[in-house]
Amino acid sequence: MNDEVKLQAFEARINAGGTIEPKDWMPEGYRRQLIRMISQHAHSEIVGMLPEGNWITRAPSLRRKMILLAKVQDEAGHGLYLYSAAETLGIERSELIEQLLTGRAKYSSIFNYPTLSWADMGTIGWFVDGAAIVNQTMLAKCSYGPYARANLRICKEESFHKKQGYEIITVLANGTPEQKIMAQEAVNRWWKPSLMMFGPGDKDSPNSADLMKWKIKLKTNEELRQRFVDLTVPQAQAVGLTLPDPELKYNDEAGHWEYGALDWQEFFEVISGHGPYNRERMKARREAHRQGEWVRVAAEAYAEKRKMLA
């Protein structure tokens, strides 16, 4: 069977709602897009541990410390699921990590913004994890089996993360005047960067056409962003906070909340390495990797010993 016939069978399977598994034939472009997308997702989970990890010791109570610690551990687990899913496509995890540490691979732009107050921990859970759920719920139905299954579990855990974030914000919004101001300031800082997490409009996204054609993505960036806005505006109203967008208004005819234009120049600056905290995040990640060298060496020695005893 030549490649053209294989491609027709591959696309027919996807169009019929089937999934592709690691041993199935796939076009090289599909494999490359999946590696790029899954590894970017994995890197985002790992780098995303940094801003929240910095707040574990500063959380306002033992209960808050325990919850935040558990959440950061969850994010590490998500990274491991995703690196494992990427490895099924024939790439070594060490190569993926090398791409991150040398700046050749990207991670979510949102983690290049600073966390200035405890309210940021609430807003990250509410906005960032909320946006991630909207995106990953779609990815849990994507055409590549290992990635879809990884996202199923991730979504279940992310739903707890979103709830803990919204609970933090709810407590602050109903607290002292100073606490409400802190919550509102965090919302003001994180709203638009969170909307940018979905990426630019699809006409400006070079990968969207292939991703949609092969059902790796099932909805466009704009559709996902609109879904997030429609879900989040009523939540902000419920806790008495405002979203920093004077153009935000409900369109009765469309049944959606309309929102103002986003600063895509800022987005492209951040993903190009010029965000407020790009350098700090990568410096911390490289340092963590260096300090973990002894663990990797010990794990390899243990594996060799097990192999010799088998």
N, C-alpha and C positions, 0 to 999 in steps of 0.2 A: 504494500500500500504506500503510495507516494505521499509527500507532505501535504499536497493540495487536498487529497482525499481525506487525510487525517484531520486537516483543519476544518473541513466541512462537517465531519463527524463530531469534532470537538465543539464547534459552534452550535450544531443542532442539539447536542446534549445540553449545553448551557441554556439555549432558548427554550428547551422543554422543561426547564426547572431542575435539571440534574446538577450534581456537584462533581467537581474534579478532585481526585485524590492523588497523593504524591507519586504513585507508580503509573498513573495515566499519562498518555501523551499530551503535551501542551505546547503551544507555540512559544518561542523564546521570548517574544515581547510580553506575553502573559506572565511568564516566570519572572522576568525583570521587573515588571510593574508590581508584582506581589512582593518580591524581596524588598523593593524600595519602600512600599507602603507598610509592610509588616515591621520592617526594621525601624522605620521612622516612628511607628506606634510604640515599639518596644523601648526605643531610646527615650521617648517622651515619658513613659512610665518611670524609667530609672532616673532621669534628670528631674522629673517632677517630685521625686522624694526630697530633693535638696531644700526648696523653700519651706516645706512643711517640717522637715526634720529639724530645721533651725529653731522651730517654735516648741518642740516637745518639752524642753526644760523650762520654758517660759509660759506654758499653759497655766491658766489661773487656778486650777484645782487638780487633785490627784485623778479624779474621774476624767477630766479633760485630757490630762497627760496620757492616761491609759488608752482613751479612744483614739487620740492622734497617733500614738505609737502603733496601735493596731492598724490604723489606716495606712501609715507609711509602709508597714510590713506587707499589707495587701498590694500596694503599688509595686513593691519588689517582686512579689509573686506574679503579677500581671506581666512584668517584663520577662520573667522566666518562661511563662506560657508562650509568649510571643516569639522570643528567640527560638524556642523549640519548634514553633510552627514554621518560622523562616528556614530553619535547618532542614526541614523536609523538602525544601526546594533545591538542596544541593550546595548550600553555602555554610561554611564553618562559623560558629558563634564568635570565635576569636577574630575573624575577619570583619564581622559586623561591628564588633566593639572597636576594632582598630579604625574603622571608618568614622565612628563617632568621635573618638579621641583625637583624630587628626583633622577633624572639621569637614571631612568629605560627606558625612551623612548629617541630615537635619533632624531636629526634634521640634515639638510644638512651640511656636513663637510665644505662647502665653507664659512659659516658665522663664522668660527673660525679663520679667517685670519684678520689682522688689516687693517684699511683704513687710509693710511698715508697722502694722498693729495686729493685735489679736483678732480684730474683726476681719482681717484679710484671710485668716484660716476659715472663717465662716463663709466668706464670699467665694473663696476658691472651691470649697465643697459645693456651694449652691450653684455658682455660675460655671466653673471650669468642669467639675464632675458632671453637672447637669448637661452641659454642652457635649461632653464626651459620651454620655448615655444616649443622647439623640443620635449621634454619629454611629456609635457602636451597636445600637439596636438594629440599625440597617445592615451593618457589617456582619452581624450574627446570621444574616440570611444570604451572605455572599456566595459566589460560586465555588470558592476553594474550601474544601471540607475542613482541614486543620485550622484555618483562620476563623471560619464561621464558628467552630466548636469552642475555640479559645475565647471568642467574644461573648458567647453565651454565658460562660462563667464570670467573665470580667464584668458584664452588665449587672449581674446579680450583686456583686460586691460593690460596684460603683453606686448602685442605688442606695446602699447604706451610707456611702461617703456623701452623697448629695444630701441625704436626710440629716446627717450630723452637721453639715455646713449650714443648712437652713435653720436648724435648731439653734445653733450659735447666734445666727443673725436675729432670729426671733427673740431670743433672750435679751440681746443687746438693744434691739429696737423697742423693747418694752421695759428697758431698765432706766437708769438715770439719764438726765439730759445729755451728760457727757458721753455716756455709752451709745445713745442714739446718734449723736453727732459722729462718733467713731465709726458706727455701722454705715451711716450715709456716706462718709468720706471713702470708705472701702468700696462701696457700691459704685460711687462716682469714678474711682480709679480703674475698676476691673470690668465695667460693662462693655465698653467698645473693644478692648483687647479680647474679651471673651467672644464677641460676635465675629471677630476676625479669625478665630480658631477654625472656622469652617472653610477658610481659604477664600480667594477672590471669586468673583463671578465666573461661571464656567467658560465663558468666551475668553477669559484671561487665564484660564488654568490649562497648561499644556498637556496634562495627563488625563483630563476628564473624559475625553472622547473614548479612549481605549478602555478606561475603567468602566464606563457605562456600557460600552459594547459587549464587554466580557462579563458583565454583571458582578464585577468586584464591588462597584458602587451601584446602588439601586436608586438613589435619589441625587439630585444635583446639590451643589454647595448652597445655592440660594434657597432651595426647598428645605434643606436641613436647618439653615439659619432662621428661616421664617417659622419653622416648627418650634425652635428654641425660644424665639421671641414670644410667640403665642402662648407658650407654656409659662414663661417667666414673668410677664407683665402682671398677670393676676396674683402671682405669688408676692411680688413687690407691693402691690396694693394691699394685700392681706396683712402685711406687717407694717404698713404705714410708711414705707420708704419710696422715694421717687427714683426713677431711672434717668440718667443725665442725657436726655434727648428731647429738645423742645419740639421736634417734629413727630414725636411718637403720638399716634392717634389710631383709634379703631375704625376700620372701614367696614361698615355694616354690609355693604353689597358683596365685598370679597370675603368677609368673615375672618379677616386677619388684622393684626396690628401692623400699621405702617411705621417704618423707622427711618431716621435720617441717614445721609451718606456717611460712609466710613472712610477713614484716611488710609488709603491703600499704600501711599508712599511710606507711611510709618511701618506698615506691615512688611513691605519688601526690605526696608532698612533693618528691621529686627531679624528676619530670616537670613539676611545677608551677613549677620554677625555684628550689627551695630545697635542692638537694643540696649536698654539701660543696664542689664545684668548678664549679657552674653559671656563676657570674659570671666566674670566671677563664677558662673555656673560651670563652665568648662574647666576652669582651674580646680574647682572643688571635685569635679568628676575624675579628672586625671589624678588628683591626689588620692582619692578613694581607691582608684584602680591600683596605684602604686603601693598603697598600704595593704592591699589585699593579695599581694604577690605571694606571701608565705602560705596563704590558704590554698591558692591554686597549686603551689608546689606540693603541699602536704596531700591534697586530694589526688594528684597524679601519682604520688608515691604509694598511697593507700590502694589505688586502683591497680597498680603494678603488682603489689604484694598479693592482692586478691587473685589476680590472674595467675601468679606463680603457684598459689595454693590450690587452684581449681583442678 
